Structure formats: C-alpha cells, structure tokens
C-alpha cells in the first residue's frame, strides 16, 4: 500500500495479537494512541513493561502477585487457614473474590489436565497442593475448576489424591444460572440441576 | 478487594481507556500480556512510544506519516498531481487507498465542521487546502467526507470556497451499499439512490 507507516503498522500488529482483537479494532486502537497525550502513552508503555516485570506467582498458592514474598491472600491472617479453593487460573481467583462469600485460601493450578493438548498432571501445581495439605491443618478443599470435561476430570483426579489425607473435598454446584431460563438451558445442565435439587 | 495487584490494575486501566474496550476485555488483555514473552512485551511498549513519538502530520496534506519530510503519497510523483481528495481523517485515506482506484493526492481535514461540538472551519485545515489549490494546477477536488449531517455540511461549505478557483468539485456517490438489501435500507439512503440513478 502506498500509505504504509512502519511505526503505525508495528503498533497495529501488537494490538492485533491480543485475544479477540481483529485488524480493524487494532488499527482503531493504534489511531487512538496517536491522539493520546504523550505522557499517557508513556504511562501505558511503562504499565506494560512494569506488569510483565513485577508480577510473578506467589510461591505458596501460585496466584499472581507483585509483592516480594507471598500474595496478599496468603499473607492475610484474618482468612480461614483451614480451607483451600482450587482454581484453574488467577482470573478465577478474582471471580470468586468478587462474591465476597469465600474467606479461605486459594491454590491456582495454572491449567487443567487435558491429554488432547498434551497437558498432564505433572505440568500443573498439583504436587505443591498435596504438600500444602500434608504440612498444614487443612479441613476442606473446594474444587472450583470449570464445569467442563477438562475441569471435571481434573477435579476428580485431584479429589482422589486428596481423599487419603482425610480432608473433606467439595465441588462447586452445577445447575441453572440465576436469571437463566429453563427453556434455553442445555440438557446436561438441567439434569445436573435436577440431580442436585435442594429442599426448600 | 483482597486480591488487588497495583501493577496489574494500572495496565487494566490503560487498556480500558481504548475505544470500545470494557473492564472485562481490558482485564483479559492484561492477563494475556502477563503470559507473553518478555521480549514481546518490551516490543509492544516500544511500539507504543515509537508510534506516538515518530508519527506526525505531513506538512502538505496533513495525512499521518513517520517520514522526515512529506508523506509517501505527496512524495510519489507517479500520482495524479491535479486531483485532491478531501477526507475527514487519516483512517479514511487508508480506506480509499484500499480500493486501488484512486491515484491522486489527499487532504486530511482532521475533523468536520460541527457547531454542536464547538468545531468551526478555522479548527480544520481548510485554509491550507485553499492555498494548495491556489498554488498548484488542481483540476478536481473530490469531497470524500462521510455522508452524515456534519460530513455533508462540511463538503458543501468547502465546495463553496473552492468554486471561485474554477476547479471541478465532486462528491462521493451515496446509495445502497453493494451486497445490501433494499428492505433494510433507510428511507434517505433509498431516496438518494433513486435520485442518483444511472442509465444501464
């Protein structure tokens, strides 16, 4: 194209690499950046490299943190030290924190067992979880992986490993989502909702 | 929230400032950046500051460029030096270039006359356009602003200023878009399409 600007094309390429961003949105973002105040663009560039540089996994629960030692949840002595909630990734920690209903600790697996993608149990932080359970006075482990094939099988696999420690292992309830519509619920979800029905 | 990570929050804020990006997408982008290779993140940060720093307006047509003198289109002597296409912004230059049908020069207004937003003719590069027409042998000026109220009125306004130079002033055709459906075309578009009908 006659009107190609290398610095702009490079920026469009970077934006287009983000998940769910196509060439059109990427070029909209890039033109927006050109109109931004110079100090805001520098702050954006710094935020990018700072985040990548400062944020690392908590050595205890493998949640993401920028603190020097363990993450803010592990460091919080007010939290229930006898319960661990096992999740797939750090975003799931945030989702559960937003409910303000859970006050225990977390353990982030950073993936799910998925033989199709070549991910076995040894690539996840399962061994660390077993060590935590063995070394601490843990009473309950909540398996909060997604209700998908990979999530379910990972939960069952880890559950079997934990049972011998004499710890209660629970699983998130599956059913019709609040505000959902029975008409549009899929068969398996409805089946699970029926199966897990509670007395009123 | 117990699990807040300042460096991550800052990055999410930056992404959320982009047009059409909400908090959820912004946080998805931020977590994606944490998983990127360190050198890719540095390249992204550099692309941001480089683009903002290197790209400026061409002194002739006000298109965006990173070259030291005028933009690649103004510098290209193969192009038709007697036709100027007037557009609202630099993105429109790219849209027209993609047709491979236009081989003349451009003039970027960087906005449209819009009294509602407090934008008058003196804030656009209209004076520069008149100087270009006066100083060069221009035969045709194509008004390629959007077919909106602001676009139309800006085109009419500039057209009136140019006419005295004895230059042909044309306007992009309005009508039903290719692949469109008469059933879903709005009344004004259909009216314009009828009005501008061509002999087969």
Interface residues (C-beta under 8 A of the other chain):
Chain A: X1 X2 X3 X4 X5 X6 X7 X8 X10 X11 X13 X14 X17 X18 X19 X20 X21 X25 X27 X28 X29 X30 X31 X32 X33 X34 X36 X38 X40 X41 X42 X43 X44 X45 X46 X47 X48 X49 X50 X51 X52 X53 X54 X55 X63 X64 X65 X66 X71 X72 X73 X76 X79 X89 X90 X91 X93 X94 X97 X98
Chain B: X1 X2 X3 X4 X5 X6 X7 X8 X10 X11 X13 X14 X17 X18 X19 X20 X21 X25 X27 X28 X29 X30 X31 X32 X33 X34 X36 X38 X40 X41 X42 X43 X44 X45 X46 X47 X48 X49 X50 X51 X52 X53 X54 X55 X63 X64 X65 X66 X71 X72 X73 X76 X79 X89 X90 X91 X93 X94 X97 X98
